[in-house]
């Protein structure tokens, strides 16, 4: 029995260094918008590494939720004409999503010792991967702020997400019994 593929992996439409945005506008792959959603894609892959490195069920569930939301955020960045939200309900990023990040930060901080100094990124494999994800998130944010027409909530989400990733790294290391190294 033959398997029907719904999405073809190769299309050959990008062989000359161009790609399509959500509204079918063709742009060079070096376009700042493509760069921004590419950074979000890299962040999503970093979070996949976090899950693969082994975290508890609570953390794994949150990481998966973040990965789902990053697909939505990438879609928003790929949509220069802001049309996707009208067609694809799961491609939303809202103030409520930002509040969920803030609630998670507050919840994790309750279990952590107070932060009294800068700490060196590292710790357990999952903790180190979360520190790396935080830096990729900051880079994605720096790329997104250069774009015209990016919704404020997208920028706020990326900013708050990097804070959450830092606190998650601390929490993962704390739960694993790995001490933080102060600078």
C-alpha positions as CSV (number, residue, x, y, z in Angstrom):
1,X,0.0,0.0,0.0
2,X,1.5,3.4,-1.0
3,X,1.7,6.1,1.6
4,X,0.4,9.5,0.5
5,X,2.5,12.4,1.7
6,X,0.6,15.6,2.5
7,X,3.7,17.8,2.6
8,X,6.5,17.3,0.1
9,X,9.9,17.8,1.8
10,X,11.6,19.2,-1.3
11,X,9.9,21.7,-3.6
12,X,12.9,23.0,-5.6
13,X,11.4,26.5,-5.3
14,X,14.2,27.7,-3.1
15,X,17.1,26.4,-5.2
16,X,18.0,29.9,-6.3
17,X,18.2,31.4,-2.8
18,X,14.6,32.6,-2.5
19,X,11.6,31.5,-0.4
20,X,8.0,32.5,0.0
21,X,6.5,34.4,2.9
22,X,3.0,33.5,4.2
23,X,1.4,35.8,1.6
24,X,3.4,34.1,-1.2
25,X,5.7,37.1,-1.6
26,X,9.1,35.8,-2.9
27,X,12.1,37.1,-0.9
28,X,15.7,36.2,-0.7
29,X,16.6,33.7,2.0
30,X,18.8,36.5,3.5
31,X,15.7,38.7,4.0
32,X,15.5,40.0,7.6
33,X,12.1,38.5,8.1
34,X,13.3,35.0,7.0
35,X,16.3,35.5,9.3
36,X,14.0,36.3,12.3
37,X,11.7,33.3,11.8
38,X,14.8,31.2,11.2
39,X,16.1,32.2,14.6
40,X,12.7,31.2,16.1
41,X,13.1,27.8,14.4
42,X,16.6,27.4,15.9
43,X,15.1,28.2,19.3
44,X,12.5,25.6,18.8
45,X,15.2,23.0,17.9
46,X,17.1,24.0,21.1
47,X,14.0,23.2,23.1
48,X,13.8,19.8,21.4
49,X,17.4,19.2,22.7
50,X,16.1,20.2,26.2
51,X,13.4,17.5,26.1
52,X,15.9,15.0,24.7
53,X,18.3,15.7,27.5
54,X,15.8,14.5,30.0
55,X,13.6,16.7,32.2
56,X,10.7,15.8,34.5
57,X,7.2,15.6,33.2
58,X,6.3,19.0,34.5
59,X,9.1,20.6,32.6
60,X,8.7,18.5,29.5
61,X,5.1,19.5,29.2
62,X,5.9,23.2,29.5
63,X,8.7,22.8,26.9
64,X,6.3,21.2,24.5
65,X,3.8,24.0,25.0
66,X,6.6,26.5,24.3
67,X,7.5,24.7,21.1
68,X,3.9,24.8,19.9
69,X,3.7,28.5,20.6
70,X,7.0,29.1,18.8
71,X,5.5,27.6,15.6
72,X,2.7,30.2,15.9
73,X,5.3,33.0,16.6
74,X,7.3,31.9,13.5
75,X,4.2,32.0,11.4
76,X,3.5,35.5,12.6
77,X,7.0,36.6,11.6
78,X,6.6,35.0,8.2
79,X,3.4,36.9,7.6
80,X,4.4,40.5,6.6
81,X,0.8,41.4,5.8
82,X,-0.7,40.1,9.1
83,X,-3.2,37.8,7.4
84,X,-2.4,34.5,9.1
85,X,-4.3,35.2,12.3
86,X,-7.5,35.5,10.3
87,X,-7.0,32.1,8.6
88,X,-5.1,30.0,11.2
89,X,-6.5,30.1,14.7
90,X,-3.5,28.2,16.2
91,X,-1.1,30.9,14.9
92,X,-2.0,33.4,17.6
93,X,0.2,35.0,20.2
94,X,-1.7,37.0,22.8
95,X,-1.2,38.9,26.0
96,X,-2.7,35.8,27.8
97,X,0.3,33.8,26.4
98,X,2.7,36.3,27.9
99,X,0.9,36.0,31.3
100,X,1.3,32.2,31.1
101,X,5.1,32.8,30.8
102,X,5.1,35.2,33.7
103,X,3.1,32.7,35.8
104,X,5.6,30.0,35.1
105,X,8.5,32.3,36.0
106,X,6.8,33.1,39.3
107,X,6.1,29.4,40.0
108,X,9.7,28.3,39.3
109,X,11.2,31.2,41.3
110,X,9.3,30.0,44.4
111,X,11.3,26.8,44.4
112,X,14.7,28.5,43.8
113,X,17.2,30.2,46.1
114,X,17.3,33.9,45.5
115,X,19.6,35.1,42.8
116,X,22.5,37.1,44.3
117,X,25.0,37.2,41.5
118,X,25.4,36.4,37.8
119,X,25.7,32.7,37.2
120,X,27.7,30.9,34.5
121,X,25.6,29.0,32.0
122,X,25.9,25.3,32.4
123,X,24.9,22.6,34.9
124,X,23.0,19.5,33.9
125,X,22.7,18.7,30.2
126,X,19.1,20.0,30.2
127,X,20.0,23.0,32.2
128,X,22.9,23.9,29.9
129,X,20.6,23.4,26.9
130,X,18.1,25.8,28.4
131,X,20.8,28.4,28.9
132,X,21.7,28.0,25.2
133,X,18.0,28.3,24.3
134,X,17.8,31.6,26.3
135,X,20.7,33.1,24.2
136,X,19.1,31.9,20.9
137,X,15.8,33.5,22.1
138,X,17.6,36.8,22.7
139,X,19.0,36.6,19.2
140,X,15.6,35.9,17.8
141,X,14.3,38.9,19.7
142,X,17.1,41.1,18.3
143,X,16.2,40.0,14.8
144,X,12.4,40.5,15.3
145,X,12.8,44.1,16.5
146,X,14.4,45.1,13.2
147,X,11.2,44.2,11.3
148,X,8.5,46.6,10.3
149,X,5.0,45.7,11.4
150,X,5.8,43.1,14.0
151,X,3.1,43.1,16.7
152,X,4.2,44.3,20.1
153,X,2.9,41.1,21.7
154,X,5.4,39.1,19.6
155,X,8.3,41.1,20.9
156,X,7.0,41.0,24.5
157,X,6.6,37.2,24.2
158,X,10.2,36.7,23.0
159,X,11.5,39.0,25.8
160,X,9.5,37.2,28.5
161,X,10.4,33.8,27.1
162,X,14.1,34.5,27.4
163,X,13.4,35.3,31.1
164,X,11.5,32.1,31.5
165,X,14.2,30.0,29.9
166,X,16.8,31.4,32.3
167,X,14.5,30.5,35.3
168,X,13.8,27.1,33.8
169,X,17.6,26.4,33.5
170,X,18.0,27.3,37.2
171,X,15.0,25.1,38.1
172,X,16.2,22.1,36.1
173,X,19.7,22.4,37.7
174,X,18.2,22.9,41.1
175,X,15.9,19.8,40.8
176,X,18.9,17.8,39.6
177,X,21.0,18.9,42.6
178,X,23.5,20.7,40.4
179,X,25.0,23.8,42.0
180,X,25.1,27.1,40.2
181,X,28.6,28.6,39.6
182,X,28.6,32.3,40.3
183,X,30.5,34.9,38.4
